[in-house]
Amino acid sequence: MPSPVEKRPLTGASMTPAYDPRTDPNCIFCKIAAGQIPCYKLHEDEWVVAFLDIAPLSVGHCLVVPKAHYETLDRMPAEWAGACAAVLPRLSRAVVAATAAAGWNVLQNNGRIAGQAVGHVHFHIIPRREGDGLGYRWPAGKLEASEAQRLLAAITGKL
C-alpha cells in the first residue's frame, strides 16, 4: 500500500483545464492562486491550489481551492469540482498522518448563511481529536413519505 504522502498525479493525465478567465482581482483566493499573496502551499496543479489555513480550527486545517473563481459550488462546472475532489483523498491522508488526527471533516460552505466567509469555492480539511471542542450541530428531523415524494419531484424536476 502506498504511503499517504507518496507523490503521484492527483488528476488524470487526460484532464486539461479548459481556459477559464474567471478571476476576481479583489478575491484573496484568486490572489493566492495567482501567486500574488504567499501561502503555506501543500499542493498545486493546473486546476487547484491547497494550502494551510492561516486561521485554523485545528492543527493541520487546510484548504483546497480551485484556481478559477466561482463563488458557490452550483456555479462551478463539474470538471472544476472534480479537480478539487481529486485532491481531497490524498491530501486528507497526508494531513491525518502528519497530525495523528483521530478523524477529519471535509467541509464546503455555500453562501454566508451557510458559513462561507470567502466568496470563492473552497474545501476545508479539518483534522479532529477527542475533546477538540469543535463539535457540530445536527438536529436530525424525520422525513415523512409525503414530504419525500414532494421533494423528490421538486428536485428531480430541476436536474
Buried (B, 14 or more C-beta within 10 A) or exposed (E): EEEBEEEEEBBEEEBEBEEBEBBBEEBBBBBBBEEEEEBEEBBBBEBBBBBBBEEBBBBBBBBBBBBBBBBBBEEBBEBBBBBBBBBBEBBBBBBBEBBEBEEBBBBBBBEEEEEBEEBBBBBBBBBBBEEBEEEEEEEEEEEEEEEEEEEEEEEEEEE
